[in-house]
Amino acid sequence: MNRILLLEDDPILHKTLVKLLTKNGFEVDGAKTGEEALNLSYENLNKYSLYLFDINVPLINGLDLLKELRDSGDKTPAIIISALVDINSITKGFIAGADDYIKKPFDADELIIRIKAKMRSLEKFLTYKDFKIDLEKNIIYRGNDIISMGDTLKKIFITLVKKKDDYVSKDELLSIIENNSDGALRVNIAKLKKKLDIEIDNLRGVGYKII
């Protein structure tokens, strides 16, 4: 389920965001007032993957709306998008229960990256080709078979799969292994490729990406 509740009262930005989110594979329910968004959240209880709320909107502002939802026990992840960029406003956003705060004007690609990153963090399972990773039980399956491997290789593989659309920096992967040297990392990447018969690209100065 990749369904987003969007609260944005500016008609041009609202239309632009709906188009952007839909293009990136999300279902979108749009609201232009806080009251409309509140009603949609109650009508579609537990059906949203994420809330994307502006603050300065009619009837109920985005922060009051989010606080009301949190007080009712709604834990749906929420990202605030706002032209209010002072530290006081940002602090209020997080106190109200926001998971992230993006300042307007924002880059469209950055917004999508942050949304996808938040959704990935909530996934219980990851998939890559014929592999399936149970994140809660920390088990890797290939088809119906459990793949046995050491903790280091497992962590590297899971990190690469979590960011399979991007390169993972060398520093991030080095933080996983005990002997955090370039040589040790190359050895572990080679072991992982051989054990799982997979391709991992190394782009010098950027990092590693699973193919």
Secondary structure by P-SEA (a helix, b strand, c coil): cbbbbbbbccaaaaaaaaaaaaaabbbbbbbccaaaaaaaaaaacccccbbbbbcccccccaaaaaaaaaaaccccbbbbbcccccaaaaaaaaaacccccccccccaaaaaaaaaaaaaaaccccccccbbbcccccccccccbbbbbcaaaaaaaaaaaaaccccccaaaaaaacccccaaaaaaaaaaaaaacbbbbbbcccbbbbcc
